[in-house]
């Protein structure tokens, strides 16, 4: 018989994080096989000449891929 230890997530929803390729805001997290994964909404840059196809881009990253940003104010998000 083995014991299962639930770890707490390192990042919380609405926390701003940095990763290779950009920065974003944690939308949600879930644990899978003892590892935490995070849905991160990337910051939108300036609108391109041809306009936008959709809303913000959300990606899924492992906890080890993220670093916390100390403080951040993201204009335009509710």
C-alpha positions as CSV (number, residue, x, y, z in Angstrom):
1,X,0.0,0.0,0.0
2,X,1.3,3.5,-0.9
3,X,0.6,6.9,0.5
4,X,-0.5,9.7,-1.7
5,X,0.6,13.2,-0.9
6,X,-1.3,16.0,-2.5
7,X,0.9,19.0,-3.3
8,X,-0.4,22.5,-3.5
9,X,-0.1,24.4,-6.8
10,X,2.7,26.9,-6.9
11,X,0.7,29.5,-8.9
12,X,-2.9,30.7,-8.4
13,X,-5.6,31.9,-10.8
14,X,-5.1,35.5,-12.0
15,X,-1.4,35.4,-11.1
16,X,0.9,36.8,-13.7
17,X,3.7,34.4,-14.9
18,X,6.6,34.4,-17.3
19,X,7.6,31.5,-19.5
20,X,9.8,30.9,-22.6
21,X,8.0,32.8,-25.3
22,X,6.1,35.4,-23.3
23,X,4.1,36.3,-20.3
24,X,0.5,35.7,-19.3
25,X,-2.1,35.2,-16.6
26,X,-3.0,31.9,-15.0
27,X,-6.6,31.1,-15.8
28,X,-6.8,27.6,-14.2
29,X,-4.7,24.8,-12.9
30,X,-5.2,21.0,-12.5
31,X,-3.2,18.1,-11.2
32,X,-2.4,15.1,-13.3
33,X,-0.3,12.2,-12.1
34,X,1.2,14.3,-9.3
35,X,2.2,17.2,-11.6
36,X,0.4,20.6,-11.9
37,X,-0.5,22.0,-15.3
38,X,-1.7,25.5,-15.9
39,X,-3.9,27.2,-18.5
40,X,-2.2,30.5,-19.2
41,X,-3.8,33.3,-21.1
42,X,-1.1,35.1,-23.1
43,X,-0.9,38.9,-23.3
44,X,-2.2,40.4,-26.6
45,X,0.3,42.6,-28.4
46,X,-0.7,45.5,-30.6
47,X,-3.4,44.8,-33.1
48,X,-1.9,43.8,-36.5
49,X,-2.9,45.6,-39.7
50,X,-5.2,42.8,-40.8
51,X,-7.0,42.7,-37.5
52,X,-7.5,39.8,-35.1
53,X,-8.9,36.4,-35.8
54,X,-10.0,35.6,-32.3
55,X,-9.6,36.4,-28.6
56,X,-6.6,35.9,-26.4
57,X,-4.5,32.8,-26.8
58,X,-4.6,30.3,-24.0
59,X,-1.9,27.6,-23.7
60,X,-1.3,24.7,-21.2
61,X,2.1,24.7,-19.5
62,X,3.7,22.6,-16.8
63,X,4.5,24.2,-13.4
64,X,8.3,23.8,-14.1
65,X,7.9,26.0,-17.2
66,X,6.6,29.0,-15.3
67,X,8.1,31.8,-13.2
68,X,6.1,34.3,-11.1
69,X,6.1,38.0,-12.0
70,X,6.5,40.1,-8.9
71,X,3.7,42.6,-9.6
72,X,1.8,43.3,-12.8
73,X,-1.1,45.4,-13.9
74,X,-2.7,44.1,-17.1
75,X,-4.9,46.8,-18.7
76,X,-8.1,45.7,-20.5
77,X,-8.8,42.4,-18.7
78,X,-11.9,42.0,-16.6
